[in-house]
């Protein structure tokens, strides 16, 4: 069976965060759950997504959007791991 080689920075970080070996402490988990895009970034992402959906996005804008999306995927993974860590600790494991 062939193992898939990570292709992006997000893939590499996924390998680290998705590891079942380490759970976050409650303090770490709650801190990670506070990480969010600022309102200005959310507005910029929405604008870029609208341009992308309309087919009017330029290459430099596409690169910016891709970067935001990769970071967003990483934040989603980090938040999921933090929630799992808190749930795991709440069950007394």
Helices and strands as residue ranges (DSSP letters): H 9-17, H 26-33, H 39-54, H 59-90
